[in-house]
């Protein structure tokens, strides 16, 4: 997998595209670099610190290029042109509530079937790299159920003779707000923003003025089919000019597109996307038809992890820092251990986790002792619910056995497997699934 992404990355930087009377603005299918919730619409959620997401998408668009002479050559059954493009995306979580991303679109192939004068029809002179798109996202507030974030994106054009930007144009900047909320298994998201352009001089003999500023808006809805580890996703996205502009074409300068597809979580780290889209009206960057497919691969965190077992609640007097086992507790206490605790797809306890469990056992045997300890196993939703329920029970039993081997009384330690029944994160993305793969410990302190 790593070799595949490296080879793709090197291929992307080998060649730039050349425009004739078409530019990067004919492509408004832009997958998000974090790969968290939707396809092109941003949620408020950011990648957690140290987590990487790598994405690669292909999309095939029919009838998206403008024609400046014959304005009747395109319709939904008459395919006058097609573009095959790809997007390489990299997202990274810098710190809590702040992530960054890089997207690199690439025109792989085009086909133009038109009798119009080549000087006055939309096409690329050569295939290749079209732009670099850098973004950063900061979340003001929110949790797994929704929130509000702001995004800043900078587009660096790599197309020569791009009429939508003009000669000598500067970078394009976009500022957006992203909001989302979750109602049971349904997630809703919306983006609204303003695109600041720095257009150059109009290209000679081209009937297109460089684009000025734009308003952009988009919305998305998804529904998680837990039994199939799949999200159904619907999106609508578009852009609108803020002023009058000369655009002598068969297309409107505004654009709007409707998209529908699914995201299937093949493993806890790898997700597969596929779907199709169509224009809402004949816009400058909206194809009559679009199909897409892609993958997101997440890994990390690469930063130093927190303690294997952390305290969630309960009265506690610490003797050294925040170590949950270096002081004295009382009453009811709750601890939690997340993610890499067992061998892959197994109930064999990981060595680091076992060491933490032994330390916890020693802590529980200190005064005032404990009355009961309940070990609860939890999984994410990848796999069948019956399998996950059994796996979580076996894992809880394995943890219980470590405690018994460390000297805790048999009668005081109970193990329960809940499977995927009690999620605390979104099972529809990598980060939420990491939160859901956990073991919880509920302790009643005091002499028996």
C-alpha positions in Angstrom: 0.0 0.0 0.0 2.8 2.5 0.9 4.6 1.6 -2.4 1.5 2.3 -4.4 0.9 5.7 -2.8 4.6 6.7 -3.3 4.6 5.7 -7.0 1.4 7.7 -7.5 2.9 10.7 -5.8 6.0 10.7 -8.0 3.9 10.3 -11.1 1.9 13.4 -10.2 4.8 15.8 -10.3 6.2 14.7 -13.6 4.2 17.0 -16.0 2.0 20.1 -16.0 -1.1 20.5 -18.2 -1.6 23.1 -20.9 -4.9 24.8 -21.4 -6.5 26.1 -24.6 -9.8 27.6 -23.8 -10.4 25.6 -20.7 -8.9 25.7 -17.2 -8.8 24.0 -13.8 -12.2 25.6 -13.1 -13.9 22.9 -15.3 -13.3 20.5 -12.4 -15.3 21.0 -9.3 -15.2 17.5 -8.0 -12.6 17.9 -5.2 -12.5 15.1 -2.6 -11.6 16.2 0.9 -8.0 15.5 2.0 -9.0 14.3 5.5 -11.4 11.6 4.1 -13.5 11.7 7.3 -17.2 12.0 6.6 -18.4 12.9 3.1 -16.8 13.0 -0.4 -16.3 16.6 -1.4 -18.2 18.4 1.4 -16.1 19.2 4.5 -17.4 18.3 7.9 -16.3 20.3 11.0 -14.2 17.3 12.2 -10.4 17.5 12.0 -7.9 14.7 11.9 -6.6 13.9 15.4 -3.0 14.8 16.2 -0.6 12.6 14.4 -3.1 10.9 12.1 -2.5 10.7 8.3 -5.0 10.2 5.6 -4.0 9.3 2.0 -6.6 9.4 -0.7 -6.7 8.6 -4.4 -9.7 9.2 -6.6 -10.5 8.8 -10.3 -13.5 10.5 -11.9 -14.8 10.4 -15.5 -16.9 13.4 -16.6 -18.9 13.7 -19.8 -19.9 17.0 -21.4 -18.1 19.4 -19.0 -16.1 21.5 -21.5 -17.4 24.8 -22.9 -18.0 25.5 -26.6 -17.8 29.0 -28.0 -19.3 28.5 -31.5 -21.9 25.8 -31.8 -24.0 25.9 -28.6 -26.2 22.9 -29.4 -23.7 20.0 -29.6 -24.1 18.8 -26.0 -26.9 17.1 -24.2 -27.4 14.1 -21.9 -27.4 11.6 -24.7 -24.9 13.3 -27.1 -21.4 13.0 -25.7 -19.2 15.8 -27.2 -16.4 15.5 -24.7 -15.0 13.6 -21.8 -12.3 14.0 -19.2 -10.6 11.4 -17.0 -9.0 13.0 -14.0 -7.5 11.9 -10.7 -6.9 13.5 -7.3 -4.1 12.6 -4.9 -5.0 13.8 -1.4 -2.9 13.9 1.8 -4.4 15.0 5.2 -2.6 15.3 8.5 -3.7 16.2 12.1 -1.3 18.8 13.5 -2.9 19.2 16.9 -6.3 19.0 18.6 -8.9 20.7 16.4 -6.3 21.6 13.7 -5.5 19.7 10.5 -3.9 20.5 7.1 -4.2 19.0 3.7 -2.7 18.9 0.2 -4.7 17.9 -3.0 -3.1 17.4 -6.4 -5.5 17.0 -9.3 -4.2 15.5 -12.6 -5.8 15.3 -16.0 -5.1 11.8 -17.3 -7.0 11.8 -20.6 -9.5 13.7 -22.6 -11.7 13.1 -25.7 -13.3 15.9 -27.7 -15.7 14.9 -30.5 -16.6 18.2 -32.0 -16.5 19.9 -35.5 -16.0 23.3 -33.9 -12.9 25.3 -34.6 -10.2 24.0 -32.2 -9.4 27.6 -31.3 -12.9 28.1 -30.0 -13.8 24.9 -28.3 -12.9 23.8 -24.8 -10.1 21.4 -24.5 -6.6 20.9 -23.0 -3.6 21.1 -25.3 -1.9 18.5 -23.1 -2.7 16.3 -20.1 -0.9 16.6 -16.8 -0.9 18.3 -13.4 -3.5 21.1 -13.1 -3.0 22.7 -9.7 -1.8 22.3 -6.1 -4.5 22.8 -3.5 -3.4 23.5 0.1 -5.9 23.8 2.9 -6.0 24.1 6.7 -9.0 23.5 8.9 -9.6 24.7 12.5 -12.5 23.5 14.6 -14.0 26.1 16.9 -16.1 23.6 18.9 -17.7 20.2 18.5 -17.6 16.5 19.2 -18.4 13.2 17.4 -22.0 14.5 16.9 -21.1 17.7 15.0 -19.6 21.1 15.3 -18.3 24.2 13.5 -15.0 24.8 11.7 -13.3 27.3 9.4 -11.2 26.4 6.3 -8.7 28.3 4.3 -7.7 26.9 0.9 -5.0 28.2 -1.5 -5.1 27.1 -5.2 -1.8 27.3 -7.1 -2.6 27.0 -10.9 -0.2 24.8 -12.9 -2.0 25.1 -16.3 -0.4 27.4 -18.8 -2.8 29.5 -20.9 -5.6 29.2 -18.4 -8.3 31.5 -19.6 -10.3 31.4 -16.4 -7.3 32.9 -14.6 -5.7 35.0 -17.3 -2.1 35.9 -17.9 -0.1 36.8 -14.8 -2.7 35.7 -12.3 -2.0 35.1 -8.6 -3.1 32.4 -6.3 -6.8 31.8 -5.5 -7.8 31.8 -1.8 -11.1 30.4 -0.4 -12.5 31.0 3.1 -15.3 28.7 4.3 -17.4 27.7 7.3 -18.1 24.0 7.7 -20.9 22.9 10.0 -22.3 19.4 10.6 -24.6 17.5 13.0 -25.6 13.9 13.5 -29.0 12.5 14.2 -28.7 8.8 15.1 -27.2 7.2 12.0 -27.7 10.2 9.7 -25.1 13.0 9.3 -25.8 16.4 7.8 -23.1 18.8 6.6 -23.0 22.3 5.0 -20.3 24.5 3.7 -20.5 28.2 2.7 -17.6 30.3 1.6 -16.1 33.1 -0.5 -13.4 32.5 -3.2 -11.0 35.4 -3.6 -9.4 35.5 -7.1 -6.4 37.5 -8.4 -7.1 37.3 -12.1 -4.6 38.3 -14.8 -5.0 39.8 -18.2 -7.5 38.3 -20.7 -5.8 35.9 -23.1 -5.6 37.1 -26.7 -8.4 35.9 -29.1 -10.2 34.1 -26.3 -13.8 35.1 -25.6 -13.5 34.5 -21.9 -12.8 37.1 -19.2 -10.8 35.8 -16.3 -13.1 34.8 -13.5 -13.6 37.2 -10.6 -14.6 36.4 -7.0 -17.2 33.7 -6.3 -19.6 32.5 -3.6 -19.5 28.8 -3.0 -22.0 26.6 -1.2 -22.5 22.9 -0.6 -24.5 20.4 1.4 -24.3 16.7 2.2 -26.2 14.0 3.9 -25.1 10.5 4.8 -26.6 7.4 6.4 -24.6 4.6 8.0 -25.7 1.1 7.2 -24.0 -0.5 10.2 -24.6 -4.1 9.1 -22.7 -3.5 5.8 -20.0 -1.1 7.1 -21.2 1.3 4.5 -22.3 5.0 4.3 -24.7 6.2 1.7 -23.8 9.7 0.7 -25.6 12.5 -1.2 -24.1 15.9 -2.0 -24.9 19.1 -3.8 -22.2 21.7 -4.5 -21.9 24.8 -6.7 -20.4 28.3 -7.2 -21.7 31.7 -8.2 -20.0 34.8 -9.5 -20.2 38.0 -7.4 -20.3 40.2 -10.5 -21.1 40.4 -14.2 -18.7 38.6 -16.5 -18.3 38.0 -20.3 -18.5 34.3 -20.9 -19.5 33.7 -24.6 -20.3 30.0 -24.2 -23.0 27.4 -24.2 -22.7 27.3 -20.4 -23.6 29.5 -17.5 -20.8 31.0 -15.5 -22.4 29.6 -12.3 -22.2 25.9 -11.6 -24.2 23.3 -9.6 -23.8 19.6 -9.3 -25.6 16.7 -7.6 -23.7 13.7 -6.4 -24.7 10.3 -4.9 -22.5 7.4 -3.8 -21.3 5.2 -1.0 -18.3 4.6 1.2 -17.5 1.1 2.2 -15.1 0.4 5.1 -13.1 -2.6 3.8 -11.0 -2.6 7.0 -10.7 -0.3 10.0 -8.1 1.7 8.0 -9.1 1.4 4.3 -12.3 2.8 2.8 -13.6 2.5 -0.8 -15.7 5.2 -2.5 -17.9 5.0 -5.6 -20.7 7.0 -7.1 -22.1 9.2 -9.8 -23.2 12.8 -10.4 -25.0 15.1 -12.8 -25.4 18.8 -13.4 -28.3 20.6 -11.8 -28.1 23.1 -14.7 -25.7 23.8 -17.6 -22.9 25.3 -15.6 -19.3 26.1 -16.5 -17.8 23.2 -14.5 -20.7 20.8 -14.2 -20.8 17.7 -16.5 -23.9 16.1 -17.8 -22.7 12.9 -16.1 -19.9 12.0 -13.8 -18.8 8.7 -12.2 -16.1 8.4 -9.6 -14.2 5.9 -7.5 -11.5 6.2 -4.9 -9.9 5.0 -1.7 -8.9 6.6 1.6 -6.2 5.0 3.7 -5.7 6.2 7.3 -2.9 5.5 9.7 -1.5 6.7 13.0 -1.2 8.5 15.3 2.5 8.8 14.7 2.9 11.1 17.8 3.6 9.6 21.2 0.5 8.0 22.6 -1.2 8.7 25.9 -1.1 6.1 28.6 -2.6 2.8 27.6 -5.2 3.1 30.4 -6.5 6.5 31.4 -8.9 7.6 34.1 -12.3 8.7 33.1 -14.0 9.6 36.4 -13.8 9.1 40.2 -12.2 10.8 43.1 -8.4 10.4 43.0 -5.4 11.8 44.9 -2.3 11.6 42.7 1.2 11.3 44.1 3.1 11.7 40.9 1.7 13.7 38.0 -1.3 12.3 36.1 -0.4 8.6 36.4 -3.8 7.0 37.1 -2.1 4.4 39.3 0.2 6.5 41.4 -2.2 7.7 44.1 -5.3 6.7 46.0 -8.8 6.4 44.7 -12.2 6.2 46.4 -15.8 5.5 45.6 -16.7 4.6 42.0 -13.9 4.9 39.4 -14.0 4.4 35.7 -11.0 3.8 33.4 -10.7 3.3 29.7 -8.2 1.7 27.3 -8.4 2.4 23.6 -7.4 0.9 20.2 -4.2 -1.2 20.0 -4.7 -3.5 23.0 -4.7 -6.9 21.4 -3.1 -8.8 18.5 -4.8 -8.1 15.2 -8.3 -9.8 15.1 -7.4 -11.7 18.2 -8.1 -11.8 21.9 -4.4 -12.1 22.8 -3.5 -9.2 25.0 -0.8 -6.9 23.7 2.4 -6.8 25.8 2.2 -3.1 26.6 -1.5 -3.4 27.6 -0.7 -6.4 29.8 1.9 -4.4 31.7 -0.6 -1.6 32.3 -3.2 -4.2 33.5 -0.7 -5.6 36.0 0.0 -2.0 37.3 -3.8 -1.5 37.6 -4.2 -4.7 39.6 -1.5 -3.5 42.0 -3.3 -0.2 42.4 -6.7 -1.9 43.1 -5.2 -4.0 45.9 -3.9 -1.0 47.7 -6.0 0.4 50.5 -8.9 0.9 50.6 -9.1 -2.1 48.3 -12.1 -2.7 45.9 -15.5 -4.4 46.1 -15.9 -5.2 42.4 -14.3 -4.7 39.0 -16.3 -5.0 35.7 -14.3 -5.3 32.5 -16.4 -4.3 29.4 -15.2 -5.1 25.9 -16.3 -2.9 22.9 -15.6 -3.0 19.2 -16.2 -0.9 16.2 -18.8 -1.9 13.6 -16.5 -3.4 10.9 -17.6 -7.0 10.6 -20.8 -8.8 11.6 -22.5 -7.8 14.9 -22.4 -11.4 16.1 -18.7 -11.8 15.4 -18.0 -8.5 17.2 -20.0 -9.5 20.2 -18.1 -12.7 20.5 -14.7 -11.0 20.0 -15.5 -8.4 22.6 -16.4 -11.1 25.1 -13.3 -13.1 24.4 -11.2 -10.0 24.8 -12.9 -9.0 28.1 -12.3 -12.6 29.3 -8.6 -12.3 28.4 -8.3 -9.1 30.3 -10.0 -10.6 33.3 -7.6 -13.5 33.2 -4.6 -11.1 33.4 -6.1 -9.6 36.5 -6.7 -13.0 38.1 -3.1 -14.0 37.3 -2.0 -10.8 39.0 -3.7 -11.8 42.2 -7.2 -10.2 42.1 -9.9 -12.4 43.7 -12.0 -14.4 41.2 -15.3 -13.4 42.8 -14.7 -9.7 42.4 -13.8 -9.5 38.7 -16.5 -9.8 36.0 -16.1 -9.6 32.2 -18.8 -8.5 29.7 -18.6 -8.1 25.9 -20.9 -5.5 24.3 -19.5 -5.7 20.8 -20.5 -2.8 18.6 -23.7 -2.0 20.7 -22.4 1.0 22.6 -20.4 3.3 20.2 -18.9 6.5 21.6 -17.6 7.7 18.2 -18.7 7.7 14.6 -18.3 4.2 13.1 -18.4 5.8 9.7 -14.8 7.0 9.8 -11.3 5.9 11.0 -11.1 8.2 14.0 -14.5 7.2 15.4 -13.8 3.5 15.0 -10.5 4.0 16.9 -12.6 5.5 19.8 -15.1 2.6 19.7 -12.4 -0.1 19.9 -11.9 0.0 23.7 -12.0 -1.7 27.0 -13.7 0.1 30.0 -13.2 -0.7 33.7 -15.8 0.1 36.3 -14.5 -0.1 39.8 -16.3 0.1 43.2 -13.6 1.0 45.8 -13.7 0.0 49.5 -13.3 -3.1 51.6 -15.5 -6.0 50.6 
